[in-house]
Amino acid sequence: MVWYLVKIIVTSLIIVAVSEIGKFNSFIGSLLASIPLISVLGMIWMHQEHVPTTKISSHSTGVFWMVLPSLPMFLLLPWLLEKQGWNFYSSLAVSLGVTILLYFFTALVVRRYGILI
């Protein structure tokens, strides 16, 4: 139980730190957010829990392929906000909706070619 609390606290602190830093310096906030901290922490937690390296390796490969469909969101959201004048929550909802569709499509493609099981 203590281990789960440590994982929750460390992960939460990183997310809060990134959002707070982003308020004052968007470049540093963006830089920190772009580092795959959650993925790295996840792999560290897996290693500490003695998950086989083959599973960690497969996880890393999966993260690579599933990051790709999330990238358009970071272009669509500012376009909707700044160029189309949409409000934040509508822009976010559409961006997330497109991302979810792209996740499903990507999952189908990578499974079709045996990249992910």
Secondary structure, DSSP 8 states (H G I E B T S, - for coil): -HHHHHHHHHHHHHHHHHHHHHHH-HHHHHHHHHS-HHHHHHHHHHHHTT--HHHHHHHHHHHHHHHGGGTTHHHHHHIIIIIS---HHHHHHHHHHHHHHHHHHHHHHHHHTTS--
